[in-house]
Amino acid sequence: MANNRMLPSFDDLLTFLVIARTGGFRAAAKRLGNSPSTVSETITRLEAELGVPLIIRTTRSVHLTEAGRALAERLEPVVAETRSAIADATSSEGAVRGRLKIQVPGAVMEDILPPIIDGFARANPEVRLEILVDDRFTDMIATGCDAGIRYGEHLAQDMIATPIGPARQSSALAAAPDYLARRGKPLHPRDVLSHDCIRLRFASGALTEWEFEKDGENLQLDPAARLIIATTGWRAAFRLAIAGHGLIYSFRNWLEPHFETGELVPVLEDWCPDFEGPFLYYSSRLTPRPLRAFIDFVAAQRRQAAEG
């Protein structure tokens, strides 16, 4: 028998997708500029038209059914392609228009990404840029982003990745001179296990890793923390280290200014490894024109840096 159900409207499907992204009717209504009751009526109508429940509603939360999850996964690339088509259609030759939304970790917002965004924005004044700072390593597509920036260990395998920013970075362990005078200077990474340590925690709940490497010996330590600070509060963590509350492990380029002033001194320098810099990553299926312009801009910058 032929299926005589009417196809749902694109607006209704988009409303459902926004609910899936935001996790609630009120949040979706706020983003769409509608009332929660209108959003609820839209979903009721959509479920009736499709003949399957998409969302399980409780007094405290909203969850997608199996059919709802499958529909959301299929809709994401369709909406992204539609957005790309609109951006291309409204771009005249020689000008790039549209929105570019990038998901990034907080680490690149300190000194890596701002100068890149500054140059790109000046070269492409008709591109609307949105930077979503997220240290939870959530799915880039699910947050409605066109691309993301991550370090290599957190890259999805089905994405295209290209270096952005420095090719190599390094870590550093540091402490205030008066702390080391009181407690002694660690001579081996395992010595930090008996020291006061200041740890940083990602929004996901995971603590940043303390990694050491020398002469083929690799150590990943999880020292007990006297103080734990969210990664967004790393400046406060540095101030606490300067005040003598313990050892701290972080990016060397962030700690370098404090090494220069003598407020902090490096510890176990020959054990602190360097690692690959961050990568810009994006889906191989969709490359909207603003994203392509950004990819080309980053590549041109890297060529200029390599040429000196």
C-alpha positions in Angstrom: 0.0 0.0 0.0 1.3 3.5 -0.9 2.3 5.8 2.0 -0.2 8.7 1.8 1.3 10.7 4.7 2.1 14.3 4.0 5.7 15.3 4.1 6.5 17.5 7.1 7.5 21.1 6.5 11.2 22.0 6.6 10.4 24.5 9.4 9.0 21.8 11.5 12.0 19.5 10.9 14.3 22.4 11.8 12.4 23.0 15.0 12.9 19.3 15.9 16.6 19.6 15.1 17.0 22.6 17.3 15.4 20.8 20.2 17.8 17.9 19.6 20.7 20.3 19.7 19.7 22.3 22.7 18.2 19.5 24.8 14.9 21.2 25.7 11.8 23.0 24.5 12.5 26.2 26.3 16.0 26.5 25.0 14.9 25.7 21.5 12.1 28.3 21.7 14.5 30.9 22.9 16.9 30.2 20.0 14.0 30.1 17.4 12.2 33.2 18.8 9.0 31.2 19.5 7.1 30.4 22.6 7.6 26.9 24.3 3.9 26.1 23.5 4.4 26.8 19.8 7.5 24.5 19.8 5.6 21.8 21.6 2.7 22.0 19.2 5.1 21.8 16.3 6.6 18.6 17.6 3.2 17.1 18.3 2.2 17.8 14.7 5.5 16.5 13.3 5.1 13.2 15.3 1.5 12.8 14.0 2.6 13.4 10.4 5.5 10.9 10.7 3.5 8.4 12.7 6.3 7.8 15.2 7.3 9.4 18.6 10.5 11.4 18.3 10.9 12.9 21.8 10.2 11.5 25.2 9.1 14.4 27.5 9.3 14.3 31.3 8.8 17.1 33.8 12.6 17.6 34.0 14.2 16.5 30.8 13.7 15.8 27.1 15.2 12.7 25.4 15.1 11.5 21.8 13.6 8.2 20.9 15.6 5.8 18.7 13.7 7.1 15.7 14.3 10.7 16.9 18.1 10.1 17.1 18.2 8.5 13.7 16.2 11.4 12.2 18.5 14.1 13.9 21.6 12.3 12.6 20.2 12.3 9.0 19.0 15.9 9.2 22.3 17.5 10.3 24.1 17.1 7.0 21.0 18.2 5.1 20.7 21.4 7.1 24.4 22.0 6.8 24.2 21.5 3.0 21.2 23.9 2.8 23.2 26.5 4.7 26.1 26.0 2.4 23.9 26.4 -0.7 22.4 29.6 0.6 25.9 31.0 1.4 27.1 30.1 -2.0 24.1 31.6 -3.7 24.4 34.9 -1.9 28.2 35.2 -2.6 29.2 37.1 -5.6 32.5 36.4 -7.4 35.4 37.8 -5.4 33.3 38.3 -2.2 32.6 35.7 0.5 29.4 36.0 2.5 27.7 33.9 5.1 28.3 32.5 8.5 31.3 30.6 9.8 30.9 28.9 13.1 34.0 27.1 14.6 34.2 25.0 17.8 37.5 25.5 19.6 39.2 24.5 22.9 40.0 27.3 25.3 43.7 26.6 24.9 43.8 28.2 21.4 41.9 31.3 22.4 44.8 32.7 24.4 47.4 33.4 21.7 46.9 31.1 18.7 43.5 31.9 17.2 42.9 35.6 17.9 45.5 36.9 15.4 44.2 34.4 12.8 40.7 35.5 13.2 41.8 39.2 13.1 43.5 38.7 9.7 40.6 36.6 8.3 37.9 39.0 9.4 39.8 41.9 7.8 40.1 40.0 4.5 36.5 38.8 4.5 34.3 41.6 6.0 31.1 40.0 4.9 31.6 36.7 6.7 29.8 36.5 10.1 32.1 34.7 12.5 31.0 32.8 15.6 33.5 31.0 17.9 32.2 28.4 20.3 34.7 27.7 23.1 34.1 24.1 24.3 36.5 22.0 26.3 34.2 19.1 26.5 35.2 17.7 23.1 31.6 17.5 22.0 30.6 16.6 18.5 31.3 19.5 16.2 28.5 18.7 13.8 26.0 18.3 16.7 26.7 21.9 17.9 25.9 23.3 14.4 29.6 24.2 13.7 31.2 24.2 10.3 34.6 23.3 11.6 36.5 22.8 14.8 40.0 23.0 16.3 41.5 20.3 18.4 44.8 18.6 19.2 45.6 15.4 17.4 44.6 13.0 20.1 41.0 14.2 20.1 40.4 14.2 16.3 37.7 12.1 14.8 39.0 9.8 12.1 36.4 10.7 9.5 37.4 14.3 9.4 39.9 16.2 7.2 42.5 17.9 9.4 45.0 20.6 8.6 47.5 22.3 10.9 46.7 25.7 12.3 49.0 27.8 14.4 52.4 26.5 15.6 53.6 23.2 14.2 55.0 22.2 17.6 54.2 23.3 21.2 55.7 22.2 24.5 54.6 21.7 28.0 56.3 22.9 31.2 56.2 22.2 34.9 56.7 25.2 37.1 56.7 26.4 40.7 57.5 29.6 42.7 61.1 29.9 43.9 59.9 30.1 47.6 57.9 26.9 47.2 61.0 25.1 45.8 63.1 26.5 48.6 60.7 25.1 51.2 59.9 21.7 49.6 62.9 21.0 47.4 63.1 20.7 43.6 61.9 17.4 42.0 64.7 15.6 40.3 62.5 12.9 38.6 58.9 13.1 37.5 57.9 10.6 40.2 59.0 13.1 42.8 56.0 15.3 42.0 53.8 12.6 43.6 55.0 13.8 47.0 54.5 17.5 46.2 51.6 19.9 46.4 50.1 20.1 42.9 47.7 22.5 41.3 45.7 20.6 38.6 43.4 22.0 35.9 40.1 20.3 35.0 38.3 20.3 31.7 34.6 21.1 31.5 34.1 17.4 30.7 35.4 16.6 34.2 38.7 15.1 33.1 41.9 16.5 34.6 44.6 17.7 32.3 47.4 15.1 31.9 50.8 15.5 33.3 53.1 13.8 30.7 56.9 13.4 30.9 59.4 11.9 28.5 63.1 11.5 28.4 65.5 9.0 26.7 62.6 6.7 25.7 61.0 6.7 29.1 57.4 8.0 29.0 55.4 8.7 32.1 51.8 9.8 32.5 51.3 10.8 36.1 48.1 11.6 38.0 49.4 13.4 41.1 47.0 14.1 44.0 45.9 17.7 43.7 46.0 20.1 46.6 44.0 22.6 44.4 41.9 21.9 41.3 40.9 24.8 39.0 38.7 24.7 35.9 40.7 25.2 32.7 38.9 28.5 32.2 40.5 29.7 35.4 44.1 28.9 34.4 45.2 32.5 35.1 44.0 32.1 38.7 45.8 28.8 38.9 49.0 30.5 37.8 48.6 33.2 40.5 48.2 30.5 43.1 51.4 28.8 41.9 53.1 32.2 42.0 51.9 32.5 45.6 53.7 29.3 46.5 50.8 26.8 46.7 52.5 24.1 44.6 53.7 22.8 41.2 51.7 23.5 38.1 51.8 21.9 34.6 50.7 23.7 31.5 51.6 25.1 28.1 55.1 26.5 28.1 54.1 29.5 26.0 51.6 30.5 28.8 54.2 30.1 31.5 57.1 31.8 29.7 56.2 35.4 30.8 56.4 34.2 34.4 59.7 32.5 33.8 61.0 35.8 32.4 59.9 37.8 35.5 61.2 35.1 37.9 57.8 34.7 39.5 57.9 31.0 38.5 60.9 28.8 37.5 60.8 25.7 35.2 61.1 22.3 36.8 62.2 19.1 35.1 62.7 21.0 31.8 64.5 18.1 30.1 61.5 15.8 30.9 58.8 18.1 29.4 57.9 16.9 25.9 56.9 18.9 22.9 53.9 17.8 20.8 52.0 18.6 17.6 50.2 21.9 17.5 46.4 22.2 17.0 44.5 21.2 13.8 41.6 22.7 12.0 39.2 19.9 11.2 36.0 19.6 9.1 33.8 17.2 7.3 34.9 15.8 4.0 31.3 16.0 2.7 30.6 19.7 3.2 32.8 22.8 2.7 30.7 26.0 2.6 32.4 28.9 0.9 33.2 30.8 4.1 34.9 27.7 5.5 36.8 27.2 2.3 38.0 30.8 2.5 39.1 30.2 6.1 41.0 27.0 5.1 42.8 28.8 2.3 43.6 31.8 4.6 45.2 29.4 7.2 47.2 27.6 4.5 48.5 30.9 3.1 49.5 32.0 6.6 51.4 28.8 7.1 53.2 29.2 3.8 54.3 32.7 4.7 55.6 31.6 8.0 57.5 28.7 6.4 59.1 31.1 3.9 60.2 33.4 6.8 
